Structure formats: C-alpha cells, structure tokens
Amino acid sequence: MHYTHQNTGTCSKQVEFDIDENGKIHNISFVGGCNGNLKGIGALSEGQDAKDVANRVEGIRCGYKNTSCPDQLAKAIRQALSEN
C-alpha cells in the first residue's frame, strides 16, 4: 500500500512510502527538508521491516525542535500500520 503523511514541526512538508504485504518499507520520499539527508534515510530504510525502521528513528529530535523528519516518518509508519 502507498501512504502519504503530512509532517508537522519539520522543514519537510510530507513523507510518502509503500509498505508491502510482508511489512517491508519501500520508496520513501520526503517533500522539502534536507535533500541529501532524507535521501539517505530512504536508502538506508529501503526493504527493511517497517516496524524496525519506526523503532529506530522514533524520538529523534532536530536541534531545538521536539520532532524531526525521521520522527515524522516513524509516526507515519505507525499510523499506516494501525490502519491495516
């Protein structure tokens, strides 16, 4: 399934990704934010278990902010998994 999440509190406005029937995450892409870093997150997460990715990146903060792009990805993954 394809998912789109509107981010809050980050430079990136949105994250999109797919979760396959085996719970693996694919095709992560962010709109806005730090292009190179976010491409890196997508590349490192490609094909990994979605729950594992969420566990690894949840709670990461960006500077003084209470969240980050990786944290928003974790929130999006958890929401997507709860909807299935």
PyMOL Python script that loads the backbone (N, CA, C, O; Angstrom):
from pymol import cmd

cmd.read_pdbstr("""\
ATOM      1  N   MET A   1       0.839  -1.185   0.000  1.00  0.00           N
ATOM      2  CA  MET A   1       0.000   0.000   0.000  1.00  0.00           C
ATOM      3  C   MET A   1       0.879   1.242   0.000  1.00  0.00           C
ATOM      4  O   MET A   1       1.981   1.236   0.549  1.00  0.00           O
ATOM      5  N   HIS A   2       0.390   2.285  -0.610  1.00  0.00           N
ATOM      6  CA  HIS A   2       1.087   3.570  -0.671  1.00  0.00           C
ATOM      7  C   HIS A   2       0.502   4.488   0.403  1.00  0.00           C
ATOM      8  O   HIS A   2      -0.714   4.558   0.578  1.00  0.00           O
ATOM      9  N   TYR A   3       1.373   5.180   1.111  1.00  0.00           N
ATOM     10  CA  TYR A   3       0.938   6.069   2.178  1.00  0.00           C
ATOM     11  C   TYR A   3       1.550   7.447   1.999  1.00  0.00           C
ATOM     12  O   TYR A   3       2.680   7.589   1.531  1.00  0.00           O
ATOM     13  N   THR A   4       0.778   8.462   2.382  1.00  0.00           N
ATOM     14  CA  THR A   4       1.235   9.848   2.389  1.00  0.00           C
ATOM     15  C   THR A   4       0.911  10.424   3.747  1.00  0.00           C
ATOM     16  O   THR A   4      -0.200  10.269   4.254  1.00  0.00           O
ATOM     17  N   HIS A   5       1.896  11.095   4.336  1.00  0.00           N
ATOM     18  CA  HIS A   5       1.728  11.689   5.667  1.00  0.00           C
ATOM     19  C   HIS A   5       2.155  13.146   5.607  1.00  0.00           C
ATOM     20  O   HIS A   5       3.240  13.457   5.117  1.00  0.00           O
ATOM     21  N   GLN A   6       1.304  14.043   6.104  1.00  0.00           N
ATOM     22  CA  GLN A   6       1.637  15.467   6.187  1.00  0.00           C
ATOM     23  C   GLN A   6       2.421  15.690   7.474  1.00  0.00           C
ATOM     24  O   GLN A   6       1.895  15.491   8.569  1.00  0.00           O
ATOM     25  N   ASN A   7       3.675  16.102   7.341  1.00  0.00           N
ATOM     26  CA  ASN A   7       4.535  16.301   8.504  1.00  0.00           C
ATOM     27  C   ASN A   7       4.183  17.592   9.231  1.00  0.00           C
ATOM     28  O   ASN A   7       3.687  18.546   8.631  1.00  0.00           O
ATOM     29  N   THR A   8       4.446  17.606  10.527  1.00  0.00           N
ATOM     30  CA  THR A   8       4.274  18.813  11.328  1.00  0.00           C
ATOM     31  C   THR A   8       5.546  19.050  12.128  1.00  0.00           C
ATOM     32  O   THR A   8       6.155  18.110  12.639  1.00  0.00           O
ATOM     33  N   GLY A   9       5.941  20.317  12.231  1.00  0.00           N
ATOM     34  CA  GLY A   9       7.089  20.681  13.041  1.00  0.00           C
ATOM     35  C   GLY A   9       8.436  20.443  12.397  1.00  0.00           C
ATOM     36  O   GLY A   9       9.457  20.497  13.081  1.00  0.00           O
ATOM     37  N   THR A  10       8.469  20.179  11.096  1.00  0.00           N
ATOM     38  CA  THR A  10       9.729  19.917  10.399  1.00  0.00           C
ATOM     39  C   THR A  10       9.822  20.760   9.134  1.00  0.00           C
ATOM     40  O   THR A  10       8.835  21.336   8.676  1.00  0.00           O
ATOM     41  N   CYS A  11      11.024  20.818   8.584  1.00  0.00           N
ATOM     42  CA  CYS A  11      11.225  21.529   7.319  1.00  0.00           C
ATOM     43  C   CYS A  11      10.553  20.791   6.166  1.00  0.00           C
ATOM     44  O   CYS A  11      10.049  21.417   5.233  1.00  0.00           O
ATOM     45  N   SER A  12      10.545  19.467   6.230  1.00  0.00           N
ATOM     46  CA  SER A  12       9.851  18.708   5.188  1.00  0.00           C
ATOM     47  C   SER A  12       8.356  18.788   5.442  1.00  0.00           C
ATOM     48  O   SER A  12       7.901  18.761   6.586  1.00  0.00           O
ATOM     49  N   LYS A  13       7.616  18.884   4.378  1.00  0.00           N
ATOM     50  CA  LYS A  13       6.163  19.048   4.488  1.00  0.00           C
ATOM     51  C   LYS A  13       5.407  17.724   4.479  1.00  0.00           C
ATOM     52  O   LYS A  13       4.294  17.630   4.998  1.00  0.00           O
ATOM     53  N   GLN A  14       6.029  16.690   3.879  1.00  0.00           N
ATOM     54  CA  GLN A  14       5.306  15.437   3.688  1.00  0.00           C
ATOM     55  C   GLN A  14       6.295  14.304   3.460  1.00  0.00           C
ATOM     56  O   GLN A  14       7.412  14.515   2.989  1.00  0.00           O
ATOM     57  N   VAL A  15       5.859  13.096   3.806  1.00  0.00           N
ATOM     58  CA  VAL A  15       6.627  11.896   3.502  1.00  0.00           C
ATOM     59  C   VAL A  15       5.677  10.895   2.847  1.00  0.00           C
ATOM     60  O   VAL A  15       4.523  10.753   3.252  1.00  0.00           O
ATOM     61  N   GLU A  16       6.183  10.214   1.839  1.00  0.00           N
ATOM     62  CA  GLU A  16       5.427   9.169   1.145  1.00  0.00           C
ATOM     63  C   GLU A  16       6.257   7.896   1.144  1.00  0.00           C
ATOM     64  O   GLU A  16       7.486   7.945   1.094  1.00  0.00           O
ATOM     65  N   PHE A  17       5.581   6.760   1.199  1.00  0.00           N
ATOM     66  CA  PHE A  17       6.267   5.474   1.192  1.00  0.00           C
ATOM     67  C   PHE A  17       5.269   4.369   0.898  1.00  0.00           C
ATOM     68  O   PHE A  17       4.056   4.579   0.916  1.00  0.00           O
ATOM     69  N   ASP A  18       5.802   3.198   0.628  1.00  0.00           N
ATOM     70  CA  ASP A  18       4.999   1.997   0.425  1.00  0.00           C
ATOM     71  C   ASP A  18       5.368   0.976   1.491  1.00  0.00           C
ATOM     72  O   ASP A  18       6.521   0.891   1.912  1.00  0.00           O
ATOM     73  N   ILE A  19       4.383   0.206   1.919  1.00  0.00           N
ATOM     74  CA  ILE A  19       4.631  -0.950   2.773  1.00  0.00           C
ATOM     75  C   ILE A  19       4.043  -2.150   2.041  1.00  0.00           C
ATOM     76  O   ILE A  19       2.859  -2.167   1.703  1.00  0.00           O
ATOM     77  N   ASP A  20       4.890  -3.158   1.800  1.00  0.00           N
ATOM     78  CA  ASP A  20       4.424  -4.326   1.054  1.00  0.00           C
ATOM     79  C   ASP A  20       3.723  -5.332   1.964  1.00  0.00           C
ATOM     80  O   ASP A  20       3.617  -5.125   3.173  1.00  0.00           O
ATOM     81  N   GLU A  21       3.252  -6.413   1.370  1.00  0.00           N
ATOM     82  CA  GLU A  21       2.479  -7.425   2.101  1.00  0.00           C
ATOM     83  C   GLU A  21       3.289  -8.136   3.178  1.00  0.00           C
ATOM     84  O   GLU A  21       2.716  -8.796   4.045  1.00  0.00           O
ATOM     85  N   ASN A  22       4.620  -8.011   3.135  1.00  0.00           N
ATOM     86  CA  ASN A  22       5.481  -8.621   4.150  1.00  0.00           C
ATOM     87  C   ASN A  22       5.914  -7.624   5.224  1.00  0.00           C
ATOM     88  O   ASN A  22       6.737  -7.951   6.079  1.00  0.00           O
ATOM     89  N   GLY A  23       5.364  -6.415   5.183  1.00  0.00           N
ATOM     90  CA  GLY A  23       5.690  -5.409   6.176  1.00  0.00           C
ATOM     91  C   GLY A  23       6.987  -4.669   5.915  1.00  0.00           C
ATOM     92  O   GLY A  23       7.515  -4.007   6.809  1.00  0.00           O
ATOM     93  N   LYS A  24       7.509  -4.772   4.697  1.00  0.00           N
ATOM     94  CA  LYS A  24       8.757  -4.101   4.324  1.00  0.00           C
ATOM     95  C   LYS A  24       8.439  -2.735   3.733  1.00  0.00           C
ATOM     96  O   LYS A  24       7.453  -2.569   3.015  1.00  0.00           O
ATOM     97  N   ILE A  25       9.294  -1.752   4.046  1.00  0.00           N
ATOM     98  CA  ILE A  25       9.074  -0.391   3.575  1.00  0.00           C
ATOM     99  C   ILE A  25       9.889  -0.130   2.306  1.00  0.00           C
ATOM    100  O   ILE A  25      11.025  -0.587   2.177  1.00  0.00           O
ATOM    101  N   HIS A  26       9.290   0.611   1.378  1.00  0.00           N
ATOM    102  CA  HIS A  26       9.915   0.904   0.087  1.00  0.00           C
ATOM    103  C   HIS A  26       9.576   2.326  -0.347  1.00  0.00           C
ATOM    104  O   HIS A  26       8.601   2.922   0.112  1.00  0.00           O
ATOM    105  N   ASN A  27      10.411   2.853  -1.247  1.00  0.00           N
ATOM    106  CA  ASN A  27      10.119   4.110  -1.960  1.00  0.00           C
ATOM    107  C   ASN A  27       9.846   5.298  -1.046  1.00  0.00           C
ATOM    108  O   ASN A  27       8.923   6.073  -1.295  1.00  0.00           O
ATOM    109  N   ILE A  28      10.636   5.445   0.003  1.00  0.00           N
ATOM    110  CA  ILE A  28      10.461   6.579   0.904  1.00  0.00           C
ATOM    111  C   ILE A  28      10.921   7.848   0.191  1.00  0.00           C
ATOM    112  O   ILE A  28      12.018   7.904  -0.365  1.00  0.00           O
ATOM    113  N   SER A  29      10.062   8.860   0.221  1.00  0.00           N
ATOM    114  CA  SER A  29      10.460  10.165  -0.329  1.00  0.00           C
ATOM    115  C   SER A  29       9.818  11.267   0.494  1.00  0.00           C
ATOM    116  O   SER A  29       8.650  11.188   0.875  1.00  0.00           O
ATOM    117  N   PHE A  30      10.606  12.289   0.754  1.00  0.00           N
ATOM    118  CA  PHE A  30      10.160  13.452   1.510  1.00  0.00           C
ATOM    119  C   PHE A  30       9.987  14.624   0.558  1.00  0.00           C
ATOM    120  O   PHE A  30      10.685  14.717  -0.452  1.00  0.00           O
ATOM    121  N   VAL A  31       9.061  15.517   0.876  1.00  0.00           N
ATOM    122  CA  VAL A  31       8.876  16.762   0.142  1.00  0.00           C
ATOM    123  C   VAL A  31       9.430  17.867   1.022  1.00  0.00           C
ATOM    124  O   VAL A  31       8.925  18.110   2.119  1.00  0.00           O
ATOM    125  N   GLY A  32      10.465  18.533   0.542  1.00  0.00           N
ATOM    126  CA  GLY A  32      11.133  19.564   1.324  1.00  0.00           C
ATOM    127  C   GLY A  32      12.168  18.947   2.250  1.00  0.00           C
ATOM    128  O   GLY A  32      12.447  17.750   2.179  1.00  0.00           O
ATOM    129  N   GLY A  33      12.726  19.762   3.106  1.00  0.00           N
ATOM    130  CA  GLY A  33      13.711  19.281   4.063  1.00  0.00           C
ATOM    131  C   GLY A  33      15.109  19.213   3.476  1.00  0.00           C
ATOM    132  O   GLY A  33      15.367  19.744   2.397  1.00  0.00           O
ATOM    133  N   CYS A  34      16.000  18.562   4.188  1.00  0.00           N
ATOM    134  CA  CYS A  34      17.410  18.431   3.802  1.00  0.00           C
ATOM    135  C   CYS A  34      17.552  17.283   2.817  1.00  0.00           C
ATOM    136  O   CYS A  34      17.616  16.118   3.211  1.00  0.00           O
ATOM    137  N   ASN A  35      17.601  17.613   1.553  1.00  0.00           N
ATOM    138  CA  ASN A  35      17.512  16.650   0.468  1.00  0.00           C
ATOM    139  C   ASN A  35      18.457  15.461   0.629  1.00  0.00           C
ATOM    140  O   ASN A  35      18.012  14.315   0.574  1.00  0.00           O
ATOM    141  N   GLY A  36      19.729  15.705   0.822  1.00  0.00           N
ATOM    142  CA  GLY A  36      20.697  14.613   0.919  1.00  0.00           C
ATOM    143  C   GLY A  36      20.451  13.716   2.118  1.00  0.00           C
ATOM    144  O   GLY A  36      20.486  12.491   1.999  1.00  0.00           O
ATOM    145  N   ASN A  37      20.204  14.317   3.271  1.00  0.00           N
ATOM    146  CA  ASN A  37      19.953  13.523   4.473  1.00  0.00           C
ATOM    147  C   ASN A  37      18.699  12.661   4.333  1.00  0.00           C
ATOM    148  O   ASN A  37      18.681  11.501   4.746  1.00  0.00           O
ATOM    149  N   LEU A  38      17.671  13.235   3.755  1.00  0.00           N
ATOM    150  CA  LEU A  38      16.415  12.496   3.634  1.00  0.00           C
ATOM    151  C   LEU A  38      16.508  11.398   2.590  1.00  0.00           C
ATOM    152  O   LEU A  38      15.883  10.348   2.741  1.00  0.00           O
ATOM    153  N   LYS A  39      17.278  11.624   1.537  1.00  0.00           N
ATOM    154  CA  LYS A  39      17.532  10.544   0.579  1.00  0.00           C
ATOM    155  C   LYS A  39      18.311   9.422   1.264  1.00  0.00           C
ATOM    156  O   LYS A  39      18.085   8.244   0.986  1.00  0.00           O
ATOM    157  N   GLY A  40      19.225   9.788   2.156  1.00  0.00           N
ATOM    158  CA  GLY A  40      19.984   8.797   2.908  1.00  0.00           C
ATOM    159  C   GLY A  40      19.093   7.950   3.804  1.00  0.00           C
ATOM    160  O   GLY A  40      19.260   6.732   3.874  1.00  0.00           O
ATOM    161  N   ILE A  41      18.148   8.584   4.490  1.00  0.00           N
ATOM    162  CA  ILE A  41      17.206   7.842   5.330  1.00  0.00           C
ATOM    163  C   ILE A  41      16.422   6.860   4.475  1.00  0.00           C
ATOM    164  O   ILE A  41      16.226   5.707   4.860  1.00  0.00           O
ATOM    165  N   GLY A  42      15.976   7.320   3.315  1.00  0.00           N
ATOM    166  CA  GLY A  42      15.226   6.449   2.413  1.00  0.00           C
ATOM    167  C   GLY A  42      16.063   5.274   1.936  1.00  0.00           C
ATOM    168  O   GLY A  42      15.585   4.141   1.910  1.00  0.00           O
ATOM    169  N   ALA A  43      17.310   5.535   1.558  1.00  0.00           N
ATOM    170  CA  ALA A  43      18.183   4.464   1.065  1.00  0.00           C
ATOM    171  C   ALA A  43      18.506   3.459   2.160  1.00  0.00           C
ATOM    172  O   ALA A  43      18.510   2.254   1.907  1.00  0.00           O
ATOM    173  N   LEU A  44      18.777   3.933   3.370  1.00  0.00           N
ATOM    174  CA  LEU A  44      19.102   3.030   4.466  1.00  0.00           C
ATOM    175  C   LEU A  44      17.902   2.210   4.929  1.00  0.00           C
ATOM    176  O   LEU A  44      18.063   1.105   5.448  1.00  0.00           O
ATOM    177  N   SER A  45      16.708   2.748   4.743  1.00  0.00           N
ATOM    178  CA  SER A  45      15.492   2.069   5.186  1.00  0.00           C
ATOM    179  C   SER A  45      14.884   1.156   4.129  1.00  0.00           C
ATOM    180  O   SER A  45      14.065   0.297   4.455  1.00  0.00           O
ATOM    181  N   GLU A  46      15.271   1.328   2.875  1.00  0.00           N
ATOM    182  CA  GLU A  46      14.688   0.576   1.761  1.00  0.00           C
ATOM    183  C   GLU A  46      14.750  -0.932   2.023  1.00  0.00           C
ATOM    184  O   GLU A  46      15.818  -1.487   2.279  1.00  0.00           O
ATOM    185  N   GLY A  47      13.582  -1.582   1.952  1.00  0.00           N
ATOM    186  CA  GLY A  47      13.495  -3.026   2.101  1.00  0.00           C
ATOM    187  C   GLY A  47      13.533  -3.527   3.532  1.00  0.00           C
ATOM    188  O   GLY A  47      13.473  -4.733   3.768  1.00  0.00           O
ATOM    189  N   GLN A  48      13.633  -2.616   4.491  1.00  0.00           N
ATOM    190  CA  GLN A  48      13.677  -3.010   5.900  1.00  0.00           C
ATOM    191  C   GLN A  48      12.260  -3.203   6.438  1.00  0.00           C
ATOM    192  O   GLN A  48      11.287  -2.720   5.858  1.00  0.00           O
ATOM    193  N   ASP A  49      12.168  -3.912   7.547  1.00  0.00           N
ATOM    194  CA  ASP A  49      10.884  -4.090   8.217  1.00  0.00           C
ATOM    195  C   ASP A  49      10.392  -2.721   8.702  1.00  0.00           C
ATOM    196  O   ASP A  49      11.124  -2.004   9.384  1.00  0.00           O
ATOM    197  N   ALA A  50       9.161  -2.364   8.353  1.00  0.00           N
ATOM    198  CA  ALA A  50       8.624  -1.041   8.676  1.00  0.00           C
ATOM    199  C   ALA A  50       8.618  -0.795  10.182  1.00  0.00           C
ATOM    200  O   ALA A  50       8.948   0.308  10.619  1.00  0.00           O
ATOM    201  N   LYS A  51       8.253  -1.788  10.982  1.00  0.00           N
ATOM    202  CA  LYS A  51       8.241  -1.618  12.440  1.00  0.00           C
ATOM    203  C   LYS A  51       9.647  -1.350  12.962  1.00  0.00           C
ATOM    204  O   LYS A  51       9.832  -0.510  13.843  1.00  0.00           O
ATOM    205  N   ASP A  52      10.633  -2.052  12.430  1.00  0.00           N
ATOM    206  CA  ASP A  52      12.015  -1.839  12.852  1.00  0.00           C
ATOM    207  C   ASP A  52      12.486  -0.430  12.526  1.00  0.00           C
ATOM    208  O   ASP A  52      13.163   0.206  13.334  1.00  0.00           O
ATOM    209  N   VAL A  53      12.130   0.057  11.346  1.00  0.00           N
ATOM    210  CA  VAL A  53      12.515   1.421  10.958  1.00  0.00           C
ATOM    211  C   VAL A  53      11.878   2.413  11.934  1.00  0.00           C
ATOM    212  O   VAL A  53      12.557   3.316  12.422  1.00  0.00           O
ATOM    213  N   ALA A  54      10.597   2.257  12.220  1.00  0.00           N
ATOM    214  CA  ALA A  54       9.909   3.163  13.144  1.00  0.00           C
ATOM    215  C   ALA A  54      10.568   3.132  14.522  1.00  0.00           C
ATOM    216  O   ALA A  54      10.751   4.179  15.142  1.00  0.00           O
ATOM    217  N   ASN A  55      10.924   1.947  15.005  1.00  0.00           N
ATOM    218  CA  ASN A  55      11.570   1.830  16.315  1.00  0.00           C
ATOM    219  C   ASN A  55      12.919   2.541  16.345  1.00  0.00           C
ATOM    220  O   ASN A  55      13.280   3.152  17.351  1.00  0.00           O
ATOM    221  N   ARG A  56      13.655   2.462  15.252  1.00  0.00           N
ATOM    222  CA  ARG A  56      14.991   3.072  15.200  1.00  0.00           C
ATOM    223  C   ARG A  56      14.948   4.594  15.159  1.00  0.00           C
ATOM    224  O   ARG A  56      15.783   5.249  15.783  1.00  0.00           O
ATOM    225  N   VAL A  57      13.992   5.166  14.438  1.00  0.00           N
ATOM    226  CA  VAL A  57      14.019   6.617  14.216  1.00  0.00           C
ATOM    227  C   VAL A  57      13.039   7.401  15.088  1.00  0.00           C
ATOM    228  O   VAL A  57      13.090   8.631  15.117  1.00  0.00           O
ATOM    229  N   GLU A  58      12.160   6.713  15.789  1.00  0.00           N
ATOM    230  CA  GLU A  58      11.199   7.402  16.648  1.00  0.00           C
ATOM    231  C   GLU A  58      11.919   8.161  17.758  1.00  0.00           C
ATOM    232  O   GLU A  58      12.837   7.637  18.389  1.00  0.00           O
ATOM    233  N   GLY A  59      11.496   9.387  17.985  1.00  0.00           N
ATOM    234  CA  GLY A  59      12.032  10.185  19.081  1.00  0.00           C
ATOM    235  C   GLY A  59      13.262  11.000  18.738  1.00  0.00           C
ATOM    236  O   GLY A  59      13.741  11.767  19.574  1.00  0.00           O
ATOM    237  N   ILE A  60      13.787  10.855  17.527  1.00  0.00           N
ATOM    238  CA  ILE A  60      14.931  11.678  17.125  1.00  0.00           C
ATOM    239  C   ILE A  60      14.456  13.127  17.022  1.00  0.00           C
ATOM    240  O   ILE A  60      13.390  13.414  16.479  1.00  0.00           O
ATOM    241  N   ARG A  61      15.271  14.021  17.553  1.00  0.00           N
ATOM    242  CA  ARG A  61      14.933  15.444  17.512  1.00  0.00           C
ATOM    243  C   ARG A  61      15.879  16.176  16.580  1.00  0.00           C
ATOM    244  O   ARG A  61      17.029  15.773  16.404  1.00  0.00           O
ATOM    245  N   CYS A  62      15.392  17.244  15.990  1.00  0.00           N
ATOM    246  CA  CYS A  62      16.195  18.081  15.105  1.00  0.00           C
ATOM    247  C   CYS A  62      16.453  19.398  15.822  1.00  0.00           C
ATOM    248  O   CYS A  62      15.560  20.237  15.935  1.00  0.00           O
ATOM    249  N   GLY A  63      17.673  19.572  16.302  1.00  0.00           N
ATOM    250  CA  GLY A  63      18.016  20.802  17.008  1.00  0.00           C
ATOM    251  C   GLY A  63      17.107  21.040  18.188  1.00  0.00           C
ATOM    252  O   GLY A  63      16.958  20.175  19.051  1.00  0.00           O
ATOM    253  N   TYR A  64      16.498  22.210  18.229  1.00  0.00           N
ATOM    254  CA  TYR A  64      15.612  22.602  19.332  1.00  0.00           C
ATOM    255  C   TYR A  64      14.180  22.101  19.160  1.00  0.00           C
ATOM    256  O   TYR A  64      13.353  22.265  20.057  1.00  0.00           O
ATOM    257  N   LYS A  65      13.884  21.495  18.022  1.00  0.00           N
ATOM    258  CA  LYS A  65      12.518  21.042  17.740  1.00  0.00           C
ATOM    259  C   LYS A  65      12.205  19.765  18.531  1.00  0.00           C
ATOM    260  O   LYS A  65      13.110  19.010  18.887  1.00  0.00           O
ATOM    261  N   ASN A  66      10.941  19.536  18.794  1.00  0.00           N
ATOM    262  CA  ASN A  66      10.514  18.342  19.518  1.00  0.00           C
ATOM    263  C   ASN A  66      10.361  17.133  18.605  1.00  0.00           C
ATOM    264  O   ASN A  66       9.994  16.053  19.067  1.00  0.00           O
ATOM    265  N   THR A  67      10.631  17.300  17.338  1.00  0.00           N
ATOM    266  CA  THR A  67      10.474  16.223  16.364  1.00  0.00           C
ATOM    267  C   THR A  67      11.558  16.385  15.301  1.00  0.00           C
ATOM    268  O   THR A  67      12.415  17.263  15.401  1.00  0.00           O
ATOM    269  N   SER A  68      11.509  15.541  14.298  1.00  0.00           N
ATOM    270  CA  SER A  68      12.449  15.594  13.177  1.00  0.00           C
ATOM    271  C   SER A  68      11.799  14.882  12.007  1.00  0.00           C
ATOM    272  O   SER A  68      10.730  14.289  12.154  1.00  0.00           O
ATOM    273  N   CYS A  69      12.430  14.936  10.853  1.00  0.00           N
ATOM    274  CA  CYS A  69      11.907  14.201   9.700  1.00  0.00           C
ATOM    275  C   CYS A  69      11.889  12.685   9.975  1.00  0.00           C
ATOM    276  O   CYS A  69      10.906  12.024   9.642  1.00  0.00           O
ATOM    277  N   PRO A  70      12.954  12.118  10.575  1.00  0.00           N
ATOM    278  CA  PRO A  70      12.886  10.692  10.894  1.00  0.00           C
ATOM    279  C   PRO A  70      11.769  10.370  11.888  1.00  0.00           C
ATOM    280  O   PRO A  70      11.100   9.345  11.760  1.00  0.00           O
ATOM    281  N   ASP A  71      11.568  11.243  12.878  1.00  0.00           N
ATOM    282  CA  ASP A  71      10.495  11.030  13.851  1.00  0.00           C
ATOM    283  C   ASP A  71       9.129  11.094  13.170  1.00  0.00           C
ATOM    284  O   ASP A  71       8.233  10.318  13.498  1.00  0.00           O
ATOM    285  N   GLN A  72       8.972  12.014  12.226  1.00  0.00           N
ATOM    286  CA  GLN A  72       7.717  12.093  11.475  1.00  0.00           C
ATOM    287  C   GLN A  72       7.511  10.836  10.636  1.00  0.00           C
ATOM    288  O   GLN A  72       6.381  10.372  10.484  1.00  0.00           O
ATOM    289  N   LEU A  73       8.590  10.283  10.094  1.00  0.00           N
ATOM    290  CA  LEU A  73       8.497   9.022   9.362  1.00  0.00           C
ATOM    291  C   LEU A  73       8.001   7.923  10.287  1.00  0.00           C
ATOM    292  O   LEU A  73       7.139   7.134   9.899  1.00  0.00           O
ATOM    293  N   ALA A  74       8.531   7.857  11.505  1.00  0.00           N
ATOM    294  CA  ALA A  74       8.082   6.848  12.476  1.00  0.00           C
ATOM    295  C   ALA A  74       6.599   6.999  12.763  1.00  0.00           C
ATOM    296  O   ALA A  74       5.869   6.008  12.795  1.00  0.00           O
ATOM    297  N   LYS A  75       6.149   8.223  12.970  1.00  0.00           N
ATOM    298  CA  LYS A  75       4.718   8.469  13.223  1.00  0.00           C
ATOM    299  C   LYS A  75       3.876   8.014  12.023  1.00  0.00           C
ATOM    300  O   LYS A  75       2.823   7.399  12.193  1.00  0.00           O
ATOM    301  N   ALA A  76       4.343   8.317  10.829  1.00  0.00           N
ATOM    302  CA  ALA A  76       3.619   7.932   9.618  1.00  0.00           C
ATOM    303  C   ALA A  76       3.547   6.418   9.477  1.00  0.00           C
ATOM    304  O   ALA A  76       2.500   5.874   9.124  1.00  0.00           O
ATOM    305  N   ILE A  77       4.658   5.735   9.751  1.00  0.00           N
ATOM    306  CA  ILE A  77       4.674   4.271   9.666  1.00  0.00           C
ATOM    307  C   ILE A  77       3.699   3.675  10.663  1.00  0.00           C
ATOM    308  O   ILE A  77       2.915   2.791  10.319  1.00  0.00           O
ATOM    309  N   ARG A  78       3.745   4.157  11.898  1.00  0.00           N
ATOM    310  CA  ARG A  78       2.839   3.611  12.934  1.00  0.00           C
ATOM    311  C   ARG A  78       1.377   3.847  12.559  1.00  0.00           C
ATOM    312  O   ARG A  78       0.532   2.978  12.771  1.00  0.00           O
ATOM    313  N   GLN A  79       1.080   5.016  12.006  1.00  0.00           N
ATOM    314  CA  GLN A  79      -0.297   5.292  11.570  1.00  0.00           C
ATOM    315  C   GLN A  79      -0.695   4.350  10.440  1.00  0.00           C
ATOM    316  O   GLN A  79      -1.791   3.790  10.449  1.00  0.00           O
ATOM    317  N   ALA A  80       0.189   4.177   9.475  1.00  0.00           N
ATOM    318  CA  ALA A  80      -0.109   3.306   8.341  1.00  0.00           C
ATOM    319  C   ALA A  80      -0.337   1.872   8.803  1.00  0.00           C
ATOM    320  O   ALA A  80      -1.262   1.207   8.337  1.00  0.00           O
ATOM    321  N   LEU A  81       0.498   1.399   9.709  1.00  0.00           N
ATOM    322  CA  LEU A  81       0.352   0.014  10.188  1.00  0.00           C
ATOM    323  C   LEU A  81      -0.914  -0.150  11.007  1.00  0.00           C
ATOM    324  O   LEU A  81      -1.529  -1.215  10.975  1.00  0.00           O
ATOM    325  N   SER A  82      -1.317   0.871  11.737  1.00  0.00           N
ATOM    326  CA  SER A  82      -2.537   0.766  12.544  1.00  0.00           C
ATOM    327  C   SER A  82      -3.796   0.772  11.672  1.00  0.00           C
ATOM    328  O   SER A  82      -4.840   0.260  12.074  1.00  0.00           O
ATOM    329  N   GLU A  83      -3.686   1.357  10.477  1.00  0.00           N
ATOM    330  CA  GLU A  83      -4.831   1.393   9.560  1.00  0.00           C
ATOM    331  C   GLU A  83      -5.038   0.075   8.839  1.00  0.00           C
ATOM    332  O   GLU A  83      -6.106  -0.170   8.278  1.00  0.00           O
ATOM    333  N   ASN A  84      -4.026  -0.771   8.851  1.00  0.00           N
ATOM    334  CA  ASN A  84      -4.147  -2.070   8.176  1.00  0.00           C
ATOM    335  C   ASN A  84      -4.564  -3.144   9.115  1.00  0.00           C
ATOM    336  O   ASN A  84      -4.713  -4.296   8.708  1.00  0.00           O
TER     337      ASN A  84
END
""", "prot")
cmd.dss("prot")
cmd.show_as("cartoon", "prot")
cmd.util.cbc("prot")
cmd.orient("prot")
